[in-house]
Amino acid sequence: MEKKKYDKILYVLPAFLALVIVFVGLYYVFAEPPAFKEHEKEYRKEFPAFTSESFFSGKWGQDFEEFLADKMPGRNFLVGVNAYFDLLTGRQNTGDIWRDEKGNLIEAPVKVDIEPLKKNLGKMVDFAENTGLDTALIIPTTAGYVDRELLKKAEWECYTDNEIIKTIHETFLGKASFIDISEEFISCEEQLFYRTDHHWNEYGAYIAYENICGYFGIETKPFEEFDISYMEGFYGSTYSRSGLWLTKSDTIALLDPGVCVKVRFSDAEGEWDSLFFTEKYADMMDKYPVFLDGNHPVTYVENLEAEEERTLIMIKDSYAMSLVPMLIGHYSDIVLVDLRYYKQPVSELASEVGASQALIVYSPDHLVNDTNIIWLR
């Protein structure tokens, strides 16, 4: 009797494995999963084009492996299992996203090359001197640097924001202005960054807004006087790179300044009367582009209720997007320039729009590694 059961197992297991192999093979041939992997915020790899050169160099084989991995059945589940295994076995700090003791998903520290940083800062100094504009730079202190005491307890590598900040002060001394918010971020007891994203939240952005207004001599609007609405279910960039799919989502706060606006983009037809594109991004996991529809080469924001003409040109990365709703009440126009997509001299654009002030908003990593700052000339 036992032998018969054993014989059945010998037949059942190979049959089951054969079915799995057939199913997976059919899935790869006929299944068409969505081209965009929303959890990971990237597009799936396409089947690689075959050439003799790519085959013999090994590139085709590598691309084919990536294609298979990208289309694997149950990929999200397997990515999550691997991420939680690394977390439970203490190996998470080998990746580029860490979870701190509070459950925040934060970017791991990166090595800083001071020479490219100095070159980029030098181009900013040249821009300020050549245009004659009152120009200031502000950078968000990274979430990991703010929580560095927690990271030290875990014996993780310290962040290097202090090296970047020191270099900025030394390079800008007597030549350009730097709005340093690092100490205020460190001492603040509020959560200043999203749990699942690298950007500052409404509290972090408001601290930056207060300091910007202080530098330009503008009276700030109290936080509670903004008309605040909320968007639930936000899963940001650090979530998509972590694989820790059980992390609780964030809430985005939209601070409406209460003025009529007109929004235009250099790469799109039409005009919009809102700073927030809520309908477009309501059903998406990554809702951060709700601010001004995300990144465009040039974004023009006009305050239709402004009492005086005052134009601010912002050279920016994505951190600036949540600042604009707070700042627009103090300007007739804000012109946002993203050098990743705008490949013309910004000094000429500043003259065309009649800018009276310039604000550079860059994350530390972007400030060090961006090769597009040459377009400030």
C-alpha positions as CSV (number, residue, x, y, z in Angstrom):
1,M,0.0,0.0,0.0
2,E,2.8,2.4,1.0
3,K,4.6,1.5,-2.2
4,K,1.5,2.5,-4.3
5,K,1.3,5.9,-2.6
6,Y,5.0,6.4,-3.2
7,D,4.6,5.4,-6.9
8,K,1.8,8.0,-7.2
9,I,4.0,10.7,-5.8
10,L,6.7,9.8,-8.3
11,Y,4.2,10.4,-11.1
12,V,2.4,13.4,-9.6
13,L,5.4,15.6,-8.9
14,P,6.9,15.4,-12.5
15,A,3.5,16.0,-13.9
16,F,3.0,19.1,-11.7
17,L,6.4,20.4,-12.6
18,A,5.7,19.8,-16.3
19,L,2.4,21.8,-16.0
20,V,4.3,24.6,-14.3
21,I,6.8,24.7,-17.1
22,V,4.1,24.6,-19.8
23,F,2.1,27.4,-18.0
24,V,5.2,29.6,-17.6
25,G,6.1,29.0,-21.2
26,L,2.6,29.9,-22.5
27,Y,2.6,32.9,-20.3
28,Y,5.8,34.3,-21.8
29,V,4.5,33.6,-25.3
30,F,0.9,34.9,-25.1
31,A,0.5,37.1,-22.0
32,E,0.8,40.8,-22.4
33,P,1.1,42.4,-18.9
34,P,0.9,46.2,-18.8
35,A,3.9,47.9,-20.4
36,F,4.4,50.1,-17.3
37,K,5.2,48.5,-14.0
38,E,3.3,50.9,-11.6
39,H,4.8,49.4,-8.5
40,E,8.3,49.9,-9.7
41,K,7.6,53.0,-11.7
42,E,9.3,51.9,-14.9
43,Y,8.5,50.3,-18.2
44,R,9.0,46.6,-18.9
45,K,12.0,45.5,-21.0
46,E,11.0,44.7,-24.6
47,F,12.2,41.5,-26.4
48,P,15.8,42.4,-27.5
49,A,16.6,42.7,-31.2
50,F,18.9,39.9,-32.3
51,T,22.1,40.7,-34.1
52,S,25.2,38.6,-34.5
53,E,27.2,41.3,-32.8
54,S,25.0,41.6,-29.7
55,F,24.9,37.8,-29.5
56,F,28.6,37.1,-29.6
57,S,29.3,40.1,-27.3
58,G,27.0,38.7,-24.7
59,K,24.7,41.7,-24.7
60,W,21.8,39.9,-26.2
61,G,21.9,37.2,-23.6
62,Q,22.0,39.8,-20.8
63,D,19.1,41.8,-22.3
64,F,17.1,38.5,-22.8
65,E,17.6,37.6,-19.1
66,E,16.3,41.1,-18.1
67,F,13.3,40.6,-20.4
68,L,12.5,37.3,-18.8
69,A,12.9,38.6,-15.3
70,D,10.7,41.6,-16.2
71,K,7.9,39.5,-17.6
72,M,8.0,36.7,-14.9
73,P,4.6,35.6,-13.6
74,G,4.0,36.9,-10.1
75,R,7.0,39.4,-10.4
76,N,5.6,41.8,-7.8
77,F,5.1,39.0,-5.3
78,L,8.7,37.7,-5.8
79,V,10.2,41.1,-5.7
80,G,8.4,41.7,-2.4
81,V,9.5,38.4,-0.9
82,N,13.1,39.1,-1.7
83,A,12.9,42.6,-0.2
84,Y,11.4,41.4,3.0
85,F,13.9,38.5,3.2
86,D,16.8,41.1,3.0
87,L,15.1,43.2,5.6
88,L,14.6,40.3,8.1
89,T,18.1,39.0,7.6
90,G,19.8,42.4,8.1
91,R,20.9,42.8,4.5
92,Q,18.7,45.7,3.5
93,N,21.5,48.2,4.1
94,T,23.3,46.8,1.0
95,G,20.6,48.3,-1.2
96,D,19.8,51.8,-2.3
97,I,16.6,52.1,-0.2
98,W,16.6,51.6,3.6
99,R,13.8,51.4,6.1
100,D,14.6,53.4,9.3
101,E,13.3,52.6,12.8
102,K,10.1,54.7,12.1
103,G,9.2,52.7,9.0
104,N,10.2,55.4,6.6
105,L,11.7,54.3,3.3
106,I,14.7,56.6,2.7
107,E,17.5,56.8,0.1
108,A,20.8,55.3,1.1
109,P,23.8,57.8,1.3
110,V,25.7,58.3,-1.9
111,K,29.4,59.1,-2.3
112,V,30.0,62.8,-3.0
113,D,32.5,63.9,-5.6
114,I,33.4,67.4,-4.6
115,E,35.0,68.5,-7.9
116,P,31.8,68.2,-10.0
117,L,29.9,69.9,-7.2
118,K,32.3,72.9,-7.2
119,K,32.0,73.2,-11.0
120,N,28.2,73.3,-10.8
121,L,28.3,75.8,-8.0
122,G,30.7,77.9,-10.0
123,K,28.2,78.0,-12.9
124,M,25.5,79.2,-10.5
125,V,27.8,82.0,-9.3
126,D,28.5,82.9,-13.0
127,F,24.7,83.0,-13.7
128,A,24.1,85.3,-10.7
129,E,26.9,87.7,-11.7
130,N,26.2,87.7,-15.4
131,T,22.4,88.3,-15.1
132,G,22.6,90.7,-12.1
133,L,19.6,88.9,-10.7
134,D,19.2,88.5,-6.9
135,T,19.9,84.7,-7.0
136,A,19.6,82.2,-4.1
137,L,20.1,78.4,-3.9
138,I,18.1,76.2,-1.5
139,I,18.6,72.5,-1.2
140,P,16.4,70.0,0.8
141,T,18.3,68.3,3.6
142,T,18.0,64.6,2.8
143,A,15.6,62.4,4.9
144,G,18.5,60.2,5.9
145,Y,20.6,63.1,7.1
146,V,17.7,64.4,9.3
147,D,17.4,60.9,10.8
148,R,21.1,60.2,11.0
149,E,21.0,59.6,14.7
150,L,18.7,56.7,14.1
151,L,21.0,55.5,11.4
152,K,24.0,55.7,13.7
153,K,22.2,53.4,16.1
154,A,21.9,50.9,13.4
155,E,25.6,51.3,12.6
156,W,24.9,52.5,9.1
157,E,27.0,54.9,7.1
158,C,26.4,58.5,7.9
159,Y,25.1,60.9,5.3
160,T,27.3,63.5,3.7
161,D,25.0,66.6,3.5
162,N,27.3,68.4,5.7
163,E,30.1,68.1,3.2
164,I,27.9,69.5,0.4
165,I,26.6,72.3,2.6
166,K,30.2,73.3,3.6
167,T,31.3,73.3,0.0
168,I,28.4,75.6,-1.0
169,H,29.2,78.1,1.8
170,E,32.9,78.2,0.8
171,T,32.1,78.5,-3.0
172,F,29.3,81.1,-2.6
173,L,31.1,83.3,0.0
174,G,30.6,86.9,-1.1
175,K,29.5,85.8,-4.6
176,A,26.0,84.2,-4.4
177,S,23.4,83.4,-1.7
178,F,22.7,80.1,-0.1
179,I,19.5,79.5,2.0
180,D,20.7,76.9,4.5
181,I,17.7,75.1,6.1
182,S,19.7,72.1,7.4
183,E,19.7,73.0,11.1
184,E,16.0,73.8,11.1
185,F,15.2,70.5,9.5
186,I,17.3,68.6,12.0
187,S,15.8,70.3,15.0
188,C,12.2,70.1,13.8
189,E,10.0,67.5,15.5
190,E,7.5,67.2,12.6
191,Q,7.8,64.5,9.9
192,L,9.3,66.5,7.1
193,F,9.4,63.9,4.3
194,Y,6.9,61.4,2.9
195,R,7.2,57.8,4.3
196,T,7.3,56.3,0.8
197,D,9.0,59.1,-1.2
198,H,12.2,61.1,-1.2
199,H,10.5,64.5,-1.5
200,W,9.7,66.8,1.4
201,N,6.1,66.8,2.5
202,E,3.9,69.9,3.2
203,Y,5.8,70.6,6.5
204,G,9.2,70.4,4.9
205,A,8.2,72.5,2.0
206,Y,6.7,75.1,4.3
207,I,9.9,75.5,6.2
208,A,11.7,76.0,2.8
209,Y,9.0,78.6,1.9
210,E,9.4,80.5,5.1
211,N,13.2,80.7,4.6
212,I,12.8,81.7,0.9
213,C,10.4,84.5,1.9
214,G,12.8,85.6,4.7
215,Y,15.7,85.9,2.2
216,F,13.7,87.9,-0.4
217,G,12.0,90.1,2.3
218,I,8.5,88.7,1.8
219,E,5.9,88.4,4.5
220,T,5.0,84.7,4.8
221,K,1.4,83.4,4.8
222,P,0.6,81.3,7.9
223,F,0.3,77.6,7.3
224,E,-3.2,77.5,8.6
225,E,-4.4,80.2,6.2
226,F,-3.9,78.0,3.2
227,D,-7.0,76.1,2.0
228,I,-5.8,72.5,2.5
229,S,-7.2,69.4,0.8
230,Y,-5.8,65.9,0.8
231,M,-5.1,63.0,-1.6
232,E,-4.8,59.5,0.0
233,G,-3.0,56.5,-1.3
234,F,0.3,58.0,-2.4
235,Y,3.1,55.5,-3.0
236,G,6.3,57.3,-4.0
237,S,9.7,56.7,-5.5
238,T,11.4,55.1,-2.5
239,Y,8.4,52.7,-2.3
240,S,8.8,51.6,-5.9
241,R,12.5,51.0,-5.5
242,S,12.3,49.2,-2.2
243,G,10.0,46.2,-2.9
244,L,8.5,46.6,0.6
245,W,5.0,46.5,-0.7
246,L,3.3,46.3,2.7
247,T,4.5,49.8,3.7
248,K,1.5,52.1,4.5
249,S,0.7,54.7,1.9
250,D,1.2,58.5,2.3
251,T,-1.2,61.4,2.2
252,I,-0.4,64.4,0.0
253,A,-1.6,67.8,1.4
254,L,-2.4,70.4,-1.3
255,L,-2.0,73.9,0.0
256,D,-4.2,76.2,-2.1
257,P,-3.1,79.9,-2.0
258,G,-6.6,81.1,-2.8
259,V,-5.7,83.1,-5.9
260,C,-6.7,82.7,-9.5
261,V,-3.9,81.3,-11.7
262,K,-3.1,80.5,-15.2
263,V,-0.7,77.6,-15.9
264,R,1.0,76.9,-19.3
265,F,3.7,74.5,-20.4
266,S,6.3,74.9,-23.1
267,D,5.7,71.4,-24.4
268,A,1.9,71.3,-24.4
269,E,-1.0,73.2,-25.9
270,G,-3.6,74.9,-23.8
271,E,-4.0,76.7,-20.5
272,W,-5.0,75.5,-17.0
273,D,-6.6,77.3,-14.1
274,S,-5.3,75.1,-11.3
275,L,-2.0,74.4,-9.7
276,F,-3.2,70.8,-8.9
277,F,-4.0,68.1,-11.5
278,T,-6.0,66.0,-9.1
279,E,-8.2,64.2,-11.6
280,K,-5.3,63.1,-13.8
281,Y,-3.4,61.5,-10.9
282,A,-6.2,60.5,-8.5
283,D,-6.0,56.8,-9.5
284,M,-2.2,56.5,-9.8
285,M,0.0,55.1,-7.1
286,D,2.6,57.9,-7.6
287,K,0.5,61.1,-7.1
288,Y,3.4,63.5,-6.7
289,P,3.0,64.9,-10.2
290,V,-0.4,66.3,-9.0
291,F,1.7,69.5,-8.4
292,L,1.7,71.3,-11.8
293,D,1.5,68.1,-13.7
294,G,5.1,67.1,-12.8
295,N,8.2,68.1,-14.8
296,H,8.1,70.1,-18.0
297,P,10.9,72.0,-19.8
298,V,9.3,75.3,-18.8
299,T,6.2,75.9,-16.7
300,Y,4.6,79.3,-16.6
301,V,2.4,80.2,-13.6
302,E,0.6,83.5,-13.6
303,N,-1.1,85.0,-10.6
304,L,-4.1,86.8,-12.1
305,E,-4.8,88.7,-8.9
306,A,-1.3,90.1,-8.4
307,E,-1.2,93.7,-7.4
308,E,2.3,94.4,-8.7
309,E,4.6,92.9,-11.4
310,R,7.2,90.7,-9.9
311,T,8.6,87.6,-11.7
312,L,10.5,84.8,-10.1
313,I,12.5,82.4,-12.3
314,M,13.1,79.0,-10.7
315,I,15.8,76.6,-11.9
316,K,14.6,73.5,-10.3
317,D,14.2,69.8,-9.9
318,S,11.0,68.1,-8.7
319,Y,11.3,69.4,-5.1
320,A,10.2,72.8,-6.3
321,M,6.8,71.7,-7.5
322,S,5.2,71.7,-4.0
323,L,6.8,75.1,-3.3
324,V,5.0,77.0,-6.1
325,P,1.5,77.0,-4.5
326,M,2.9,78.7,-1.4
327,L,5.0,81.2,-3.4
328,I,2.7,82.2,-6.2
329,G,0.6,84.5,-3.9
330,H,3.7,86.8,-3.6
331,Y,4.5,87.0,-7.3
332,S,2.7,88.0,-10.6
333,D,4.6,85.2,-12.4
334,I,6.7,82.2,-11.6
335,V,8.6,80.6,-14.4
336,L,10.0,77.1,-13.7
337,V,12.9,75.8,-15.7
338,D,14.0,72.1,-15.7
339,L,17.4,71.8,-17.2
340,R,17.0,68.1,-17.8
341,Y,14.6,69.0,-20.6
342,Y,15.3,72.7,-21.4
343,K,18.4,73.0,-23.6
344,Q,18.7,76.7,-24.2
345,P,20.4,79.5,-22.2
346,V,18.4,80.3,-19.1
347,S,19.9,83.7,-18.8
348,E,18.2,84.6,-22.1
349,L,14.9,83.2,-20.8
350,A,15.2,85.2,-17.6
351,S,15.6,88.4,-19.7
352,E,12.6,87.5,-21.9
353,V,10.2,87.0,-19.0
354,G,11.5,90.0,-17.1
355,A,12.6,88.1,-14.0
356,S,13.6,90.2,-11.0
357,Q,14.7,87.3,-8.8
358,A,16.1,83.8,-9.3
359,L,15.7,80.8,-7.1
360,I,17.6,77.5,-7.6
361,V,16.0,74.5,-6.0
362,Y,18.1,71.3,-6.3
363,S,18.3,68.1,-4.2
364,P,21.9,67.4,-3.0
365,D,22.3,64.4,-5.3
366,H,21.1,66.4,-8.3
367,L,23.3,69.3,-7.3
368,V,26.4,67.1,-7.4
369,N,25.6,65.0,-10.5
370,D,23.7,67.2,-12.8
371,T,25.5,67.8,-16.1
372,N,22.9,70.2,-17.5
373,I,23.8,73.3,-15.3
374,I,25.9,74.5,-18.2
375,W,22.6,75.8,-19.7
376,L,22.5,78.5,-17.0
377,R,24.9,80.5,-19.2
